[in-house]
Amino acid sequence: MERYRPALTGITIALVGFGSSFAVVLTGLQAVGASAGQAASGLIVLCLAQAAGMIFLAYRYRRPLTLAWSTPGAALLASTGTGGYGWSELVGAFVVVGLLILLTALWPALGRAVGAIPAPIAQAMLAGVLFSLCLAPVEALFGDPLWIAPLVLIWVVMQRWLPVFSAPVVFAAALLLIAVELPWGSQISTATLLPRLEFVLPEFTGAAIVGLALPLYLVTMASQNIPGAAVISSYGFHVPWRGALTVTGLGTVAGAAAGGHGVNLAAITAALGAGEEAHRDLAQRWRATAVAGWVYALLALCASALTMMATHARPGLLETVAGLALLSTLATSVSAATSEPAGRIPAAAAFLVAASGITALGIGAAFWALVAGLVLWWVFVPRGRASVAD
């Protein structure tokens, strides 16, 4: 049985990673104005980028370096909305995010600068971004209890007994509910089920770069790459920081034109690949992430069909799946944001600004949340006591 553990764990990594946040990514891409075809294209290219990146890193370094799409980044997109940006401007912002990740790999000082952002401020901004998304299940439950209550009940039961599978199981249950109401027949053609990439020429504007690309980069670094590296290191593996960031940065740049918003180190599923579940022998655990990469390549073939189903979902259903999937992340972010007593007021300010969804000077709330939090942190927190996001 031991010889099959890497394969079984790799399949689990891919299914949990995909199922737990598929709804979040799709919600985020559609919120910023992507059509159904563009959203499906984004999902496909993200799966392919993760697949290629994990397979390369696994064989290159022989370490369980699990990749994921940026779930906090997708949540940021969902909370930002179109923001007055065109889809080509958003694609340009995705390219900039990839370039910033590449720059971080090549210029260590940039990584140190990101790590110097107080962790409570970064987590408060993320909590503010997640707040409206996590309200969706509450609103949907009271608006359509017959369809939403079963999903909430399934989530509660799974959280109690098998929390790691709670989001994928709720996602599968939602697909069954959607299938019941699908207009099977002439309204669904075979063409809509086949995977297809839709490329858009990126457009670079200052407002999109400052208002979206910069917060997206910071959220991805602070909430995915840095914690992901910490998780892998905690199992006794040295993380090739430059190599991992180079691969994820290139993957983000390469996938941006097709709608991919960001690829990064996994922070949650990383533990599955690096732990004893993958193999008793540390030297063999990299095989699980290699298998996960191949499974992601297969999942890319399903993205168009899943997107088609999601576009036919009744209002609130997909948002409920996304909100339930993000609830534990919200709880963790709120806890981290209030961990520093002297920094609670700056963190609260950052949370409120991010949750407000305001846009000023063409720049979204996430950026202003960082500004407000950092300014108040400088005012209220004595030097030398600041916690950092490392």
Beta strands, then each sheet from edge to edge (+ up, - down):
strand 1: 67-69
strand 2: 263-265
sheet 1: 1+ 2-
end
